[in-house]
Amino acid sequence: MATPLPSNAADLVTTKEIVALLRPTPYPASESTVRRWIRRYDIPVTRQRGTCWVSFTDILEAQRDEYERLADAV
């Protein structure tokens, strides 16, 4: 029997999907950047069948925080 995904499963995406979703925006990010945000902001990762899933909302919040941090540094 498969382990069910968490209740926020509709929001869960892979890092590759995140990169694809951010590509057409004014603030695209590479997969290594997304992974760095996951580590830096301690974003929870759900692993199922060898695939890592993260909340897209959490990634968007991390992206916002990163760009605010960079803007404040200027």
VENHU-V114641 format. One record per residue. N is the residue number from 0. RES is the residue in one letter. PHI is phi in whole degrees, 0 to 359 (NA if undefined). OMEGA is omega as a letter, one per 40 degrees, with the letter a starting at -180 (* if undefined). D_FIRST is the distance of its C-alpha to the first C-alpha in Angstrom with 1 decimal. Layout:
n={N,N}
res={RES,RES}
phi={PHI,PHI}
omega={OMEGA,OMEGA}
d_first={D_FIRST,D_FIRST}
//
This chain:
n={0,1,2,3,4,5,6,7,8,9,10,11,12,13,14,15,16,17,18,19,20,21,22,23,24,25,26,27,28,29,30,31,32,33,34,35,36,37,38,39,40,41,42,43,44,45,46,47,48,49,50,51,52,53,54,55,56,57,58,59,60,61,62,63,64,65,66,67,68,69,70,71,72,73}
res={M,A,T,P,L,P,S,N,A,A,D,L,V,T,T,K,E,I,V,A,L,L,R,P,T,P,Y,P,A,S,E,S,T,V,R,R,W,I,R,R,Y,D,I,P,V,T,R,Q,R,G,T,C,W,V,S,F,T,D,I,L,E,A,Q,R,D,E,Y,E,R,L,A,D,A,V}
phi={NA,286,286,291,286,299,297,269,302,296,265,278,220,274,296,294,294,299,301,294,290,275,307,280,275,292,233,292,217,278,296,293,294,299,296,296,298,301,290,297,260,50,284,298,241,256,253,213,54,79,245,263,239,228,286,296,299,298,294,297,293,295,299,301,297,296,290,294,297,293,293,291,284,276}
omega={a,i,a,i,i,a,i,a,i,a,a,i,i,i,i,i,i,i,i,a,a,a,a,a,i,a,i,i,i,i,i,i,i,i,i,i,i,i,a,a,i,a,a,i,i,i,i,i,i,i,i,a,i,i,i,i,i,i,i,i,i,i,i,a,i,a,i,i,i,i,i,a,a,*}
d_first={0.0,3.8,6.6,8.9,12.3,15.4,17.6,20.0,17.6,20.4,22.7,20.5,21.9,22.2,25.6,26.6,26.0,28.1,30.9,30.9,31.1,33.9,35.9,37.9,38.8,41.9,39.7,37.4,35.6,34.5,31.1,32.8,34.3,31.0,29.5,32.8,32.3,28.8,30.4,33.6,32.2,29.2,26.8,23.2,20.8,17.1,15.5,12.3,12.0,15.7,17.0,18.9,19.2,22.1,23.7,26.5,28.5,28.5,29.7,32.4,33.6,33.8,35.7,38.1,38.7,39.4,41.9,43.6,43.9,45.5,47.8,49.0,49.8,52.2}
//
